[in-house]
Amino acid sequence: MRLVSTLDPDRQVPGQLALFAFDADLPRLVAGPWDALGIADGTAASANGNRTRDPRHPYGDHPCGYYAITGLIATSKREPERRRFGPGRFVLMPVRGQCLVSARNGRYGLLIHGGDPGKFSKLRATYGCLRISNDAMSTLMELWHESRFTSYRCYENGDFIYDGETP
């Protein structure tokens, strides 16, 4: 099984995240799709030298590409951590594409996680992670415990972003 997100180039527009199984290379939807937000907090990005929120650099928008999911961390009951990450977070390791370029430029700590909603019950910006609702994260955590899916792919407008990487 594999997590797949499709994000808009304008990360202010929510994209989608879904879990797929692949039977004879044909995708079958297992769960989702859920809204997913990959926009970086503009104040933090600017304060750290990335005014344009370039996904290839630290504090930028969520970079697309191929990732390995290296683990799941359940969030403690401590209020600040729970508000920030929701019930848990998937730890991502860049493998190929824009995310690997971002790692070579010093980015680390990319995650998929929940977190408390912002104004008008909307998903809030992160420091470059992919944010989903707490309900979606809880569902994915249950499914991960059943099947241990280890792959995540992020596409922009349905296209894989290579940024100079070999496919």
C-alpha positions, 0 to 999 in steps of 0.5 A: 500500500502507498500514501499518495498526495496531489498538491496544487502549485499554489499550496494555499489551495488544499490538495488531497491525500489517499491510501492506495493498494496496488493489485497487479499495478492497478491502484485501488483506493483503500482510504480517503481522499482527505484534504491535505495542506502543504503550505509553509508558514510564511512568517517562519519561512521569511524569518529563516531566509526563504521568503518565497517558501521554495519547497527545495529549501528549509522552511519552504512548502511541502516538497513533492517526490518519493518518500519512504515512511520510516516510522509512526510516532504517536503524540503524547497527551501534552497539550502543545504537542497534541495541538501541533501534531494531532494524534500522531505523525509519519516520519518521512525520508526523501528518496527521489525528486524535489524532496531529495533536492530539499534534503541536500539543501539542508531540510530535515524533519518532514512529516505527515501529521494532524493538528488542531484546525485554525480559523474557520476549522481550516487546516493550518500551515506548517514548517513544510510538512503535510497537514491532514485532519486529526480524524484522517490521521487517526484512520491512517494510524489504525491502517498503518498498524494493520499493514505497515505501508512504507511508501508515500508519493507526492505529486503536483497537479498530478505530475511528479516533480523531478527537479533534476533527479533521474526518474 
